[in-house]
Amino acid sequence: MLSKSGDHQTVPLSVLLKRELANEKIERPEITHGQASQSKKGEDLTFIKTECQRVLGDGVTTYSVFALFDGHNGSAAAIYSKENLLNNVLNAIPQDLNSEEWVAALPRALVAGFVKTDKDFQERAQTSGTTVTFVIIEGWVLTVASVGDSRGVLESAEGAIYYLSADHRLECSEEERDRITASGGEVGRLNTGGGTEIGPLRCWPGGLCLSRSIGDMDVGEYIVPVPHVKQVKLSSTGGRLIVSSDGVWDAISAETAFECCRGMPPDAAASQIVKEAVQVKGLRDDTTCIVVDILPPEKHDPPKVPPKKQGKRGIKSMFRKKSSESTSLPEKEEHVEIDTVEEMFEEGSAFLSERLDSKYPVCNMFKLFVCAVCQAEIKPGEGISIHSGTTDLKNLRPWDGPFLCTSCQVKKDAMEGKRASRDEEVLPALDEQRITSLRPCLKRVSLLVYNRRRLDQR
């Protein structure tokens, strides 16, 4: 929640949960959902699992998962992520946590789960990649992790629109572009010859226009799987969540998406959103939508929003844009302070040493002799601190945990540009000058490969 002075503040999870416990009766929301899709390439996949049970003391609590995977260069990465991501996330959460601890552990578990899924998939030597928007709903708390340019957007019962994911297109973030170039990649538009450049900014080699994804081993390790994670708590009036691929968001705005399905049940709403998007630009890409209604108990009607008193667009963002945030919405979106939905956690850094820090919010989340990413057992003395190689060790020591196994440390170093890229690994004896001179050739080869893929996909 934002203070009136405009300072960015979060509401501690313990405060929110204790606020609920103060009530005589804690009511969980009713969750209904629907989905729709029109396929062009067959690379969009969804994953929906409701009423997942988790043992909590002497009782059982439930949560729901909604995910969208927008594959590219084939569907292999999307299929693998759909089949393995949830288990990898859950395996990173310690056992015997209460509700407050379990929800608080989700942000770091999602980071570990995303990185492990990417690492395991790349070991299969397949070049496919996928975006991911992954939502876990526990009670009134929504936790959203995202890589790529699919998007999750929430409309509260009061009619305010909140962006719960980040857009990892290179066009959207100078910070992400700087990170990639600092790690050894190149960022530029497609060169058609004669100095003419067209299309969106892309990462070379490979030509991908995203800075984060799962898979894409042919592009470079600097295209990282570390997700942007945002965690919020809805008010008891509930709201509607839309999770869609870029086939929707490239055609219509969030406001249009919510307006065109006003009053419809989730399944009809998802179909209407897809129809609206296809009518605008035609079926140029896989166009997929998941609609989730989070409603007060025994209220099954879709949220109906009273007439808006805001300006023409009526769009609000839950968070003031932070200068340190690695990705953001286009600058034209207006950011307004409101407190209908309370922010609990948000982090977008691409660096594991910052994302897997043991200080917040569950201090004992990572075991001493277990890798914080892949959960493999580590023999005493063989674990490598997540902070190893960190330049700012003012308050950190290299022997402080959490720890990584050797292979996950190699993965971390590669993502941070501390290890030679795949292109440079095939040139082991070359000095820096010769490597630099060969990079334009490698870029041209990547361009030829990219153009060949585009022809094959037509």
MONOR-V465694 format. One record per residue. N is the residue number from 1. RES is the residue in one letter. PSI is psi in degrees with one decimal (none if undefined). BURIAL is I if it has 16 or more other C-alpha atoms within 10 Angstrom, else O. D_LAST is the distance of its C-alpha to the last C-alpha in Angstrom with 1 decimal. Layout:
N,RES,PSI,BURIAL,D_LAST
N,RES,PSI,BURIAL,D_LAST
This chain:
1,M,145.1,I,46.7
2,L,137.3,I,47.5
3,S,164.4,O,51.1
4,K,-23.1,O,52.4
5,S,-9.6,O,52.9
6,G,-3.0,O,49.2
7,D,142.1,O,49.4
8,H,117.2,O,46.6
9,Q,149.5,O,48.2
10,T,154.7,I,47.1
11,V,118.6,O,49.2
12,P,140.5,O,50.1
13,L,-39.2,I,48.9
14,S,-35.1,O,52.4
15,V,-43.4,O,53.6
16,L,-43.8,O,51.0
17,L,-37.3,O,51.8
18,K,-31.4,O,55.5
19,R,-38.1,O,55.2
20,E,-43.4,O,53.9
21,L,-22.8,O,56.5
22,A,-21.4,O,59.2
23,N,152.8,O,58.4
24,E,-31.1,O,60.2
25,K,127.5,O,57.0
26,I,114.6,O,53.5
27,E,130.7,O,51.1
28,R,151.4,O,47.5
29,P,158.6,I,44.8
30,E,132.0,I,43.2
31,I,121.9,I,39.4
32,T,154.4,I,37.2
33,H,162.1,I,33.4
34,G,160.7,I,30.4
35,Q,157.0,I,26.6
36,A,155.8,I,23.7
37,S,144.8,I,19.9
38,Q,126.8,I,17.0
39,S,135.7,O,13.9
40,K,-44.6,O,10.2
41,K,-14.5,I,9.3
42,G,30.9,I,12.9
43,E,-1.2,I,13.9
44,D,131.8,I,16.8
45,L,150.8,I,20.2
46,T,156.3,I,23.7
47,F,122.3,I,27.2
48,I,125.7,I,30.3
49,K,108.4,O,33.8
50,T,162.0,O,36.8
51,E,40.0,O,40.5
52,C,133.1,O,40.1
53,Q,142.2,O,43.7
54,R,128.2,O,45.4
55,V,129.0,O,49.0
56,L,99.6,O,51.1
57,G,-121.9,O,54.7
58,D,-2.8,O,56.3
59,G,-169.2,O,53.6
60,V,134.0,O,49.8
61,T,163.6,O,47.4
62,T,157.9,O,43.9
63,Y,165.3,O,40.7
64,S,150.6,I,37.1
65,V,132.4,I,33.7
66,F,127.2,I,30.5
67,A,148.0,I,27.3
68,L,132.1,I,23.7
69,F,116.1,I,21.1
70,D,98.4,I,17.7
71,G,159.7,I,15.8
72,H,153.8,I,13.2
73,N,41.1,I,11.9
74,G,169.1,I,12.7
75,S,5.1,I,15.5
76,A,-44.9,I,18.4
77,A,-39.4,I,20.1
78,A,-42.5,I,20.0
79,I,-46.2,I,21.5
80,Y,-42.6,I,24.1
81,S,-41.4,I,25.1
82,K,-38.2,I,25.5
83,E,-21.1,O,27.8
84,N,-20.4,I,29.8
85,L,-47.1,I,30.0
86,L,-45.7,I,32.8
87,N,-38.9,O,35.0
88,N,-35.6,I,34.7
89,V,-48.0,I,35.7
90,L,-34.9,O,38.6
91,N,-18.7,I,39.8
92,A,-0.5,I,40.3
93,I,126.7,I,42.8
94,P,155.6,I,46.4
95,Q,164.2,O,48.2
96,D,34.4,O,51.0
97,L,145.2,I,49.9
98,N,178.5,O,51.1
99,S,-44.5,I,48.9
100,E,-45.2,I,49.4
101,E,-39.0,I,48.7
102,W,-45.8,I,45.6
103,V,-38.9,I,43.9
104,A,-27.5,I,45.0
105,A,-16.2,I,43.5
106,L,-45.2,I,40.0
107,P,-46.1,I,38.7
108,R,-33.4,I,39.5
109,A,-35.6,I,38.5
110,L,-41.2,I,35.0
111,V,-49.0,I,34.7
112,A,-41.5,I,35.9
113,G,-40.8,I,33.7
114,F,-45.9,I,30.5
115,V,-41.3,I,31.5
116,K,-42.7,I,32.4
117,T,-43.9,I,29.2
118,D,-45.9,I,27.2
119,K,-45.7,I,29.7
120,D,-39.6,O,29.7
121,F,-41.0,I,25.9
122,Q,-26.9,I,25.7
123,E,-14.9,O,28.4
124,R,-5.3,O,25.9
125,A,35.9,O,24.0
126,Q,141.3,I,20.6
127,T,4.6,I,18.3
128,S,159.4,I,16.8
129,G,169.2,I,18.1
130,T,146.0,I,19.0
131,T,161.2,I,20.9
132,V,130.6,I,24.0
133,T,115.8,I,26.4
134,F,119.3,I,29.3
135,V,129.0,I,32.3
136,I,124.5,I,35.7
137,I,117.7,I,38.3
138,E,107.3,I,41.9
139,G,-128.6,I,44.4
140,W,7.4,I,43.8
141,V,127.3,I,42.1
142,L,128.1,I,38.3
143,T,122.4,I,36.9
144,V,124.9,I,33.3
145,A,136.9,I,31.5
146,S,140.8,I,28.1
147,V,142.3,I,25.7
148,G,-155.8,I,22.5
149,D,14.8,I,21.8
150,S,165.1,I,22.3
151,R,144.5,I,25.6
152,G,126.4,I,28.8
153,V,137.7,I,31.2
154,L,138.0,I,34.6
155,E,123.1,I,36.7
156,S,166.5,I,40.4
157,A,-20.4,I,42.7
158,E,-6.7,I,44.2
159,G,5.5,I,41.0
160,A,143.5,I,40.1
161,I,132.6,I,36.5
162,Y,132.6,I,36.0
163,Y,119.7,I,33.0
164,L,-2.6,I,33.2
165,S,173.4,I,30.3
166,A,151.4,I,29.2
167,D,114.0,I,26.0
168,H,32.8,I,25.1
169,R,142.4,I,22.8
170,L,-27.3,I,24.2
171,E,-25.3,I,24.8
172,C,-14.9,I,27.2
173,S,112.8,I,29.7
174,E,-34.4,O,31.5
175,E,-40.1,O,33.2
176,E,-38.2,I,30.0
177,R,-42.0,I,29.1
178,D,-38.2,O,32.6
179,R,-42.6,I,32.5
180,I,-45.0,I,29.4
181,T,-34.6,O,30.9
182,A,-25.0,O,34.2
183,S,-0.3,I,32.6
184,G,-3.0,I,31.2
185,G,172.7,I,27.7
186,E,144.3,I,26.6
187,V,126.6,I,25.2
188,G,172.3,I,23.6
189,R,166.6,I,20.9
190,L,122.9,I,18.2
191,N,116.3,O,20.3
192,T,3.3,O,18.8
193,G,148.4,O,22.2
194,G,18.5,O,25.5
195,G,2.5,O,25.9
196,T,124.8,O,23.3
197,E,136.8,O,21.7
198,I,164.5,O,19.0
199,G,-175.5,O,17.5
200,P,166.6,O,19.2
201,L,138.9,I,21.5
202,R,158.6,I,20.0
203,C,132.8,I,21.9
204,W,141.5,I,22.1
205,P,161.4,I,21.6
206,G,-40.3,I,18.2
207,G,21.0,I,17.1
208,L,137.9,I,17.4
209,C,8.8,I,18.6
210,L,152.2,I,20.9
211,S,-14.1,I,24.4
212,R,141.4,I,24.8
213,S,174.8,I,22.9
214,I,131.1,I,23.5
215,G,-140.1,I,22.0
216,D,45.4,I,20.0
217,M,-19.7,I,22.6
218,D,-9.1,I,20.7
219,V,-44.4,I,21.1
220,G,152.9,I,24.9
221,E,-16.8,I,27.6
222,Y,-9.2,I,28.1
223,I,98.3,I,25.1
224,V,155.5,I,27.6
225,P,9.5,I,27.7
226,V,116.7,I,30.9
227,P,152.4,I,30.6
228,H,132.2,I,32.1
229,V,131.3,I,34.7
230,K,134.9,I,36.5
231,Q,126.6,I,39.2
232,V,161.0,I,41.0
233,K,123.9,I,43.5
234,L,156.2,I,43.4
235,S,167.5,I,46.5
236,S,-4.7,I,47.8
237,T,-13.6,I,46.4
238,G,-160.1,I,42.9
239,G,-174.7,I,39.6
240,R,133.3,I,36.0
241,L,132.4,I,33.1
242,I,123.9,I,29.5
243,V,119.1,I,26.9
244,S,156.9,I,23.3
245,S,172.8,I,19.9
246,D,-14.6,I,18.7
247,G,-28.5,I,16.9
248,V,-52.3,I,20.5
249,W,-19.7,I,22.2
250,D,-13.6,O,19.8
251,A,-38.3,I,20.8
252,I,157.4,I,24.4
253,S,167.5,O,27.4
254,A,-40.8,I,29.4
255,E,-43.0,I,32.2
256,T,-39.4,O,30.1
257,A,-44.4,I,28.7
258,F,-38.8,I,32.3
259,E,-38.6,O,33.7
260,C,-15.5,O,31.3
261,C,19.2,I,32.4
262,R,127.0,O,36.0
263,G,-4.5,O,38.3
264,M,149.4,O,35.7
265,P,161.9,I,35.8
266,P,-41.8,I,33.0
267,D,-44.6,I,30.9
268,A,-34.9,I,31.0
269,A,-43.7,I,30.5
270,A,-43.4,I,27.3
271,S,-39.9,I,25.9
272,Q,-39.1,I,27.2
273,I,-45.1,I,25.6
274,V,-43.7,I,22.1
275,K,-43.7,I,22.8
276,E,-42.8,I,24.1
277,A,-42.4,I,21.1
278,V,-34.7,I,18.6
279,Q,-30.2,O,21.1
280,V,-48.9,O,21.1
281,K,0.9,O,17.5
282,G,174.4,O,15.7
283,L,81.1,I,13.4
284,R,-17.5,O,11.0
285,D,162.1,I,11.5
286,D,132.1,I,13.5
287,T,109.3,I,16.9
288,T,143.8,I,19.9
289,C,136.1,I,23.7
290,I,130.9,I,26.9
291,V,129.2,I,30.2
292,V,123.3,I,33.5
293,D,125.5,I,36.9
294,I,105.5,I,39.7
295,L,153.8,I,42.9
296,P,150.7,I,46.6
297,P,139.4,O,48.1
298,E,14.8,O,48.6
299,K,101.1,O,46.5
300,H,0.1,O,43.5
301,D,143.6,O,42.7
302,P,147.9,I,39.6
303,P,132.0,I,40.8
304,K,122.2,O,42.1
305,V,133.0,I,42.5
306,P,163.6,O,45.5
307,P,135.6,O,45.2
308,K,138.4,O,44.0
309,K,0.6,O,46.7
310,Q,-165.7,O,44.4
311,G,-160.7,O,42.9
312,K,-41.4,O,40.2
313,R,-37.1,O,37.4
314,G,13.4,O,39.5
315,I,134.7,I,37.2
316,K,151.4,I,39.0
317,S,143.9,I,37.9
318,M,-26.9,I,39.9
319,F,140.3,I,40.3
320,R,137.3,I,41.3
321,K,128.7,O,38.8
322,K,138.4,O,40.2
323,S,-25.9,O,40.0
324,S,-5.8,O,39.6
325,E,132.7,I,36.6
326,S,-25.5,I,33.5
327,T,155.3,I,31.0
328,S,171.2,I,31.7
329,L,162.9,I,30.5
330,P,144.8,O,30.2
331,E,-18.7,O,33.7
332,K,-17.3,O,33.9
333,E,137.4,O,34.5
334,E,137.0,O,38.2
335,H,116.2,O,39.9
336,V,140.8,O,42.9
337,E,125.1,I,45.4
338,I,163.2,I,45.9
339,D,23.7,O,47.3
340,T,-39.6,I,45.9
341,V,131.8,I,43.7
342,E,130.7,I,45.1
343,E,134.6,I,43.3
344,M,-34.5,I,44.2
345,F,142.8,I,42.0
346,E,131.1,I,39.2
347,E,137.2,I,37.9
348,G,7.4,I,34.8
349,S,145.9,I,35.9
350,A,1.2,I,33.5
351,F,126.8,O,36.6
352,L,-34.4,I,37.8
353,S,-25.7,I,41.4
354,E,-30.0,O,41.3
355,R,-25.5,I,39.4
356,L,20.4,I,41.4
357,D,140.1,I,44.8
358,S,0.4,I,47.5
359,K,-38.1,O,49.5
360,Y,138.9,O,47.6
361,P,-9.0,I,47.8
362,V,106.9,I,48.8
363,C,-33.9,O,50.9
364,N,29.9,O,50.9
365,M,-41.3,I,47.2
366,F,127.6,I,46.5
367,K,155.4,O,48.9
368,L,-40.8,I,50.6
369,F,33.8,I,49.4
370,V,133.3,I,45.9
371,C,132.3,I,42.8
372,A,-17.3,I,41.7
373,V,-60.2,I,38.0
374,C,-5.5,I,37.7
375,Q,15.4,I,41.2
376,A,147.0,O,42.2
377,E,141.0,O,46.0
378,I,130.3,I,47.3
379,K,147.0,O,50.5
380,P,130.8,O,53.2
381,G,-10.8,O,52.8
382,E,-15.9,O,49.3
383,G,144.9,I,47.5
384,I,124.6,I,46.1
385,S,141.1,I,46.7
386,I,-20.8,I,43.7
387,H,0.4,I,45.6
388,S,128.7,I,46.0
389,G,-2.3,O,45.1
390,T,132.3,O,45.2
391,T,-33.4,O,46.8
392,D,95.7,O,48.6
393,L,29.7,O,51.0
394,K,-46.1,O,53.6
395,N,13.4,O,53.7
396,L,151.5,O,51.8
397,R,143.5,O,52.9
398,P,-24.5,O,50.8
399,W,2.0,O,52.5
400,D,142.0,O,51.5
401,G,-177.1,I,48.9
402,P,171.3,I,46.5
403,F,156.5,I,45.5
404,L,150.5,I,42.5
405,C,171.5,I,42.3
406,T,-44.5,O,41.5
407,S,-36.2,O,37.9
408,C,-29.8,I,37.2
409,Q,-39.0,I,39.2
410,V,-42.4,O,37.0
411,K,-45.3,I,34.0
412,K,-45.8,I,35.8
413,D,-39.8,I,36.8
414,A,-41.9,I,33.3
415,M,-28.9,I,32.0
416,E,9.6,I,34.8
417,G,20.8,I,34.3
418,K,3.8,O,37.5
419,R,150.2,I,36.0
420,A,140.0,I,34.1
421,S,168.2,I,30.3
422,R,-35.8,O,28.5
423,D,-38.0,I,28.0
424,E,-22.0,I,31.7
425,E,-27.2,O,32.7
426,V,1.1,O,31.6
427,L,61.2,O,34.0
428,P,-29.9,O,37.2
429,A,2.9,O,39.9
430,L,141.4,O,38.6
431,D,173.4,O,40.5
432,E,-36.5,O,39.0
433,Q,-42.4,O,39.1
434,R,-36.6,O,37.1
435,I,-44.3,I,34.5
436,T,-40.3,O,34.2
437,S,-25.6,O,33.8
438,L,-15.0,O,31.0
439,R,-41.1,I,28.9
440,P,-35.7,O,27.3
441,C,-43.1,O,26.2
442,L,-37.7,I,24.8
443,K,-40.9,I,22.9
444,R,-38.3,O,21.5
445,V,-43.8,O,20.5
446,S,-38.2,I,18.7
447,L,-41.7,I,16.9
448,L,-42.5,O,15.8
449,V,-43.2,O,14.6
450,Y,-46.6,I,12.8
451,N,-36.4,O,11.0
452,R,-39.7,O,10.2
453,R,-42.0,O,8.8
454,R,-39.7,O,6.5
455,L,-39.1,O,5.4
456,D,-29.6,O,5.6
457,Q,-11.2,O,3.8
458,R,none,O,0.0
